[in-house]
């Protein structure tokens, strides 16, 4: 293909993840390029591909296979996007099945940062093993998935009503405040059932003390 632009050689078009290759006439030369995300400079054309699907994914950071008491913090790497200033958002996928069937998926959508804390899983779905992965997406429609799908085991301790992964005097005070004064409920509520009788009352406070 003949090209009369300043580079003196043809520019070979490339398929991007967002759109097919189009032919565009510039000056007296005809070149192939993607229809979007193209920077036009002096004497050259440079395609910018953003979060293209065929680029490498990004890593999850929270340790794989950990046992986590009640409050789960998800952390992952910020993916590289060559489009400077492009806004990247994330969808966090959580499931109690490694196959992520639709009926088991929890999705936290359009997160603005690469970190998320969740304290509702234990109350909603209970103790067990969970799997998670992340999808990054930019404002141009590009997407990339995390390179891993990781797991964690979610559990709780009876008596750890303030979810600090220990049982101390502060738990006694927290539980007494809940039972006697209507204070904040423990997460999960079952952690307040210290004597395992299915009730949350002064007997549990006394046993915990």
Beta strands, then each sheet from edge to edge (+ up, - down):
strand 1: 21-26
strand 2: 29-34
strand 3: 38-41
strand 4: 44-47
strand 5: 66-69
strand 6: 72-75
strand 7: 88-95
strand 8: 106-111
strand 9: 115-118
strand 10: 128-138
strand 11: 143-145
strand 12: 150-155
sheet 1: 1+ 2-
sheet 2: 3+ 4-
sheet 3: 5+ 12+ 10- 7+ 8-
sheet 4: 5+ 12+ 10- 11+
sheet 5: 6+ 9-
end
